Amino acid sequence: MLRQYKTSDCRDLAQLFYETVHAVNAKDYTQEQLSVWATGYVNLEEWDKTLSDHYTVVAVEDEKIVGFGDIDTTGYLDRLYVHKEYQNRGIATAICSQLENAVYADKITVHASITAKPFFLSRGYRIIREQQVIRQGISLTNYVMEKANRNKNNFADS
């Protein structure tokens, strides 16, 4: 089930983010890279503000949060994470579809990890460029990807 984000979800989403990065992305990034990407500390006030300001959906199964994603009004898909034990069940697809359908923008843009790149390619995104993001002096590769937004709804109306 997908539902709208609530402030009370924030701590659980931060924990899911940390666990997902360290488990799922470990095949494509070193331990050092994972540690600077997901440090185990996020500013919950800042996360809550961006998650509240963006259109954010949360996936729930058996009363457990198993995934989440958010997108802003410009079509920037900021976060999309699915719990390590709930991978390959269509959850990311459902979240991503809802996010893409929620915005009125000409295109959807995402900064996809090496791990997420095939998922976004399968959804019709194209790679604009590979980039190196520097966190605490450590370089992480990701991809700026985009696709035309054929839905063009406005999440302010939803």
SERO-4910 file (N, C-alpha, C, O; in steps of 0.05 Angstrom, whole numbers):
BEGIN
 pado doro    nc1    nc2    nc3   cac1   cac2   cac3    cc1    cc2    cc3    oc1    oc2    oc3
  Met    A     17    -23      0      0      0      0     18     25      0     37     26     15
  Leu    A     11     44    -16     25     70    -17      8     91     -3    -17     91     -6
  Arg    A     20    107     13      6    129     26     24    154     27     48    152     21
  Gln    A     12    176     34     28    201     36     46    200     61     39    186     81
  Tyr    A     68    214     59     87    217     81     74    232    105     59    250    101
  Lys    A     82    223    129     75    237    154    101    243    169    120    227    167
  Thr    A    102    265    183    126    272    199    135    249    217    158    245    221
  Ser    A    116    235    228    122    213    246    137    190    232    148    172    245
  Asp    A    138    190    205    153    170    189    183    176    188    198    158    181
  Cys    A    191    200    193    218    210    186    240    192    197    258    184    182
  Arg    A    239    186    222    261    169    234    262    142    221    284    132    216
  Asp    A    239    129    216    239    103    202    250    105    174    264     87    165
  Leu    A    245    127    160    255    130    133    285    133    133    299    123    116
  Ala    A    295    148    152    324    152    155    338    126    160    359    120    149
  Gln    A    326    109    177    337     83    183    336     65    159    356     51    153
  Leu    A    314     65    144    311     49    120    332     58     99    344     41     86
  Phe    A    336     84     96    356     95     78    384     83     85    398     73     67
  Tyr    A    392     85    110    418     75    119    421     46    113    441     37    101
  Glu    A    402     30    121    404      1    118    404     -7     88    418    -25     80
  Thr    A    388      6     72    386      0     44    412      6     30    423    -11     15
  Val    A    423     30     35    448     37     22    470     17     29    485      8     12
  His    A    472     10     55    494     -7     64    490    -36     55    510    -51     54
  Ala    A    466    -45     49    461    -72     40    459    -74     10    474    -90     -2
  Val    A    442    -59     -2    435    -62    -30    457    -50    -48    464    -61    -69
  Asn    A    468    -27    -40    488    -14    -57    517    -25    -52    535    -16    -66
  Ala    A    520    -43    -34    547    -54    -28    559    -69    -51    584    -71    -52
  Lys    A    543    -78    -70    555    -92    -93    568    -73   -113    584    -81   -130
  Asp    A    562    -47   -111    572    -27   -130    590     -6   -118    603      9   -133
  Tyr    A    591     -4    -92    607     16    -79    624      4    -56    616    -17    -45
  Thr    A    646     16    -50    663      6    -29    651     13     -2    633     30      0
  Gln    A    661      0     19    651      5     46    657     35     53    640     48     66
  Glu    A    680     45     45    686     73     50    666     92     36    657    111     49
  Gln    A    658     86     12    638    102     -2    611    100     11    598    120     14
  Leu    A    603     76     19    577     73     32    576     88     59    556    100     66
  Ser    A    599     89     72    600    102     98    597    133     96    587    145    115
  Val    A    606    144     74    603    173     71    576    180     58    566    203     61
  Trp    A    565    161     43    539    166     31    517    164     52    500    182     54
  Ala    A    517    143     68    498    140     89    513    136    115    522    114    122
  Thr    A    516    158    129    534    159    153    521    147    178    535    141    197
  Gly    A    495    144    177    481    135    202    469    159    216    455    156    236
  Tyr    A    476    183    207    464    207    219    452    224    197    466    231    177
  Val    A    427    231    200    415    251    183    402    271    201    393    265    223
  Asn    A    401    296    192    387    316    206    357    312    202    346    319    181
  Leu    A    343    301    222    315    294    219    297    318    213    278    316    199
  Glu    A    304    341    224    289    366    218    291    373    189    271    380    176
  Glu    A    315    372    178    319    378    149    305    357    132    292    364    112
  Trp    A    308    332    139    295    311    123    265    315    124    251    314    103
  Asp    A    254    320    147    225    324    150    216    348    133    195    346    120
  Lys    A    231    369    133    224    392    117    223    386     88    203    392     74
  Thr    A    244    373     77    244    367     48    223    346     42    209    348     21
  Leu    A    220    326     58    200    305     53    172    317     54    154    309     39
  Ser    A    167    336     72    141    350     73    136    369     50    114    371     40
  Asp    A    158    383     42    155    402     20    152    388     -7    138    398    -25
  His    A    164    364    -10    162    349    -35    137    332    -34    124    329    -13
  Tyr    A    130    320    -57    109    300    -57    123    274    -50    140    264    -64
  Thr    A    116    263    -26    130    240    -16    110    217    -10     89    222      2
  Val    A    117    194    -20    100    171    -15    116    150      1    140    147     -2
  Val    A    101    135     17    113    114     34     99     88     27     74     87     26
  Ala    A    114     67     23    103     40     18    102     25     45    122     24     60
  Val    A     79     13     50     75     -1     76     64    -29     70     46    -32     54
  Glu    A     76    -49     82     66    -76     81     65    -87    109     85    -85    124
  Asp    A     43    -98    117     39   -109    144     47    -89    165     61    -96    185
  Glu    A     39    -64    162     44    -42    181     73    -35    183     81    -22    202
  Lys    A     90    -44    165    119    -38    165    125    -21    141    116    -27    118
  Ile    A    140      0    145    149     17    122    171      1    107    191     -7    118
  Val    A    166     -3     81    184    -19     65    196     -3     42    213    -14     27
  Gly    A    189     22     39    201     38     18    189     66     19    169     72     32
  Phe    A    203     84      5    194    112      3    207    126    -20    228    117    -30
  Gly    A    195    147    -29    207    164    -50    195    191    -49    173    195    -39
  Asp    A    210    211    -60    200    238    -61    209    252    -86    230    246    -98
  Ile    A    193    271    -94    198    287   -118    189    316   -113    170    320    -98
  Asp    A    204    335   -124    196    363   -120    180    373   -144    175    359   -163
  Thr    A    171    398   -142    154    409   -163    167    413   -190    154    416   -210
  Thr    A    194    413   -190    209    416   -215    212    390   -230    221    390   -253
  Gly    A    204    368   -217    208    341   -229    234    328   -221    241    308   -233
  Tyr    A    247    338   -200    271    325   -190    263    303   -171    252    309   -149
  Leu    A    268    278   -178    263    255   -161    286    253   -142    308    244   -150
  Asp    A    282    260   -117    304    263    -98    313    236    -87    336    228    -89
  Arg    A    294    222    -74    301    196    -61    281    175    -70    258    180    -76
  Leu    A    292    150    -72    276    127    -78    291    103    -66    311     94    -76
  Tyr    A    280     92    -44    293     70    -30    273     49    -22    250     56    -13
  Val    A    280     24    -25    264      2    -17    280    -15      2    303    -21     -3
  His    A    268    -23     24    280    -40     45    295    -64     32    285    -76     13
  Lys    A    318    -70     43    334    -92     32    319   -118     30    325   -134     12
  Glu    A    301   -124     48    286   -149     48    261   -149     30    247   -169     27
  Tyr    A    256   -126     17    233   -123      0    240   -115    -29    224   -104    -44
  Gln    A    264   -121    -37    274   -115    -64    260   -133    -84    252   -156    -78
  Asn    A    258   -124   -109    248   -140   -132    219   -150   -128    212   -172   -136
  Arg    A    202   -133   -115    174   -140   -111    156   -119   -124    132   -120   -120
  Gly    A    167   -101   -140    151    -81   -153    146    -56   -136    131    -38   -145
  Ile    A    158    -55   -113    153    -32    -95    165     -6   -107    152     14   -107
  Ala    A    190     -8   -116    203     16   -127    187     25   -152    184     49   -157
  Thr    A    178      6   -168    162     13   -192    137     27   -184    130     48   -197
  Ala    A    123     17   -164     98     30   -156    103     58   -145     89     77   -151
  Ile    A    124     61   -128    130     87   -117    138    106   -140    128    129   -141
  Cys    A    156     98   -157    165    115   -179    142    123   -197    141    147   -205
  Ser    A    125    105   -204    102    112   -221     84    134   -207     76    153   -220
  Gln    A     79    130   -182     63    150   -168     77    177   -167     65    198   -171
  Leu    A    103    177   -162    118    202   -162    118    216   -189    113    240   -191
  Glu    A    123    200   -210    123    212   -237     96    223   -245     94    243   -258
  Asn    A     75    210   -236     48    219   -242     39    243   -226     19    255   -232
  Ala    A     54    250   -206     46    271   -187     55    299   -195     44    318   -185
  Val    A     73    301   -214     84    328   -219     77    339   -246     73    324   -266
  Tyr    A     76    365   -247     72    379   -273     99    391   -280    106    413   -271
  Ala    A    114    377   -295    140    386   -304    145    373   -331    134    351   -337
  Asp    A    161    385   -348    166    374   -374    183    349   -374    180    332   -391
  Lys    A    199    347   -353    216    323   -351    220    315   -322    217    332   -303
  Ile    A    227    290   -318    234    280   -291    264    275   -292    275    264   -311
  Thr    A    278    285   -271    307    282   -269    313    268   -243    300    271   -223
  Val    A    334    251   -244    343    236   -221    373    234   -222    385    233   -243
  His    A    386    233   -199    414    227   -196    415    198   -187    413    193   -163
  Ala    A    419    180   -205    417    151   -199    444    140   -192    464    146   -205
  Ser    A    444    123   -172    468    108   -165    474     87   -187    458     82   -204
  Ile    A    498     76   -185    506     54   -203    485     32   -201    476     20   -220
  Thr    A    477     26   -176    458      5   -170    430     11   -183    417     -7   -193
  Ala    A    421     36   -181    395     43   -191    393     49   -221    372     49   -232
  Lys    A    416     53   -233    417     60   -262    400     41   -279    384     50   -295
  Pro    A    403     14   -277    388     -4   -294    357     -1   -289    342     -3   -308
  Phe    A    349      4   -265    321      8   -259    310     32   -274    289     30   -287
  Phe    A    324     54   -273    315     78   -287    317     75   -317    299     85   -332
  Leu    A    337     62   -327    339     57   -356    314     41   -365    303     46   -387
  Ser    A    306     21   -349    283      4   -357    257     20   -357    237     12   -368
  Arg    A    257     43   -343    233     60   -342    234     82   -364    217    100   -364
  Gly    A    254     81   -381    255    101   -403    272    125   -398    272    144   -414
  Tyr    A    286    126   -376    304    148   -370    329    145   -388    336    122   -396
  Arg    A    342    167   -394    367    166   -409    388    179   -393    383    198   -377
  Ile    A    413    170   -397    435    182   -382    443    208   -395    449    209   -419
  Ile    A    443    229   -379    453    255   -388    483    257   -385    498    265   -403
  Arg    A    492    248   -361    521    247   -356    527    231   -331    511    229   -313
  Glu    A    551    220   -331    562    207   -307    575    230   -291    587    248   -303
  Gln    A    573    228   -265    586    249   -249    598    237   -224    591    215   -215
  Gln    A    617    251   -213    630    244   -188    621    263   -166    624    287   -168
  Val    A    608    252   -145    599    268   -123    620    263   -101    627    240    -94
  Ile    A    630    285    -89    650    283    -68    637    287    -41    624    307    -36
  Arg    A    640    267    -24    630    268      4    653    262     22    665    241     21
  Gln    A    659    281     39    681    278     58    707    269     44    722    252     55
  Gly    A    712    280     21    736    274      6    735    248     -9    755    241    -22
  Ile    A    713    234     -8    710    208    -22    692    212    -46    671    224    -44
  Ser    A    701    201    -69    686    204    -94    666    181    -98    673    157    -94
  Leu    A    641    188   -105    620    169   -111    610    174   -139    604    197   -146
  Thr    A    608    153   -155    598    156   -182    567    154   -181    556    136   -168
  Asn    A    554    173   -195    525    169   -201    520    181   -228    537    191   -242
  Tyr    A    495    180   -236    487    187   -263    463    207   -262    443    201   -249
  Val    A    466    229   -276    444    247   -280    428    235   -303    438    231   -325
  Met    A    403    229   -297    385    216   -317    359    231   -318    351    245   -299
  Glu    A    346    230   -342    321    244   -344    303    230   -365    313    214   -381
  Lys    A    278    236   -363    259    227   -383    237    247   -385    231    262   -366
  Ala    A    224    247   -409    201    265   -413    179    257   -394    174    233   -390
  Asn    A    165    276   -384    142    271   -367    117    273   -383    108    295   -391
  Arg    A    105    250   -389     80    250   -405     55    254   -389     34    258   -400
  Asn    A     58    253   -363     34    254   -345     26    283   -339      2    290   -342
  Lys    A     45    299   -332     40    328   -327     16    334   -309     -1    350   -316
  Asn    A     14    320   -287     -6    328   -267      7    347   -247     31    354   -250
  Asn    A     -8    356   -228      3    374   -208     -3    363   -181    -26    360   -173
  Phe    A     19    357   -166     14    345   -140      0    363   -120    -10    354   -100
  Ala    A     -1    389   -126    -16    407   -109    -46    400   -110    -61    407    -91
  Asp    A    -55    387   -131    -83    379   -134    -89    352   -122   -112    345   -119
  Ser    A    -68    337   -114    -74    310   -105    -77    308    -75    -82    287    -64
***
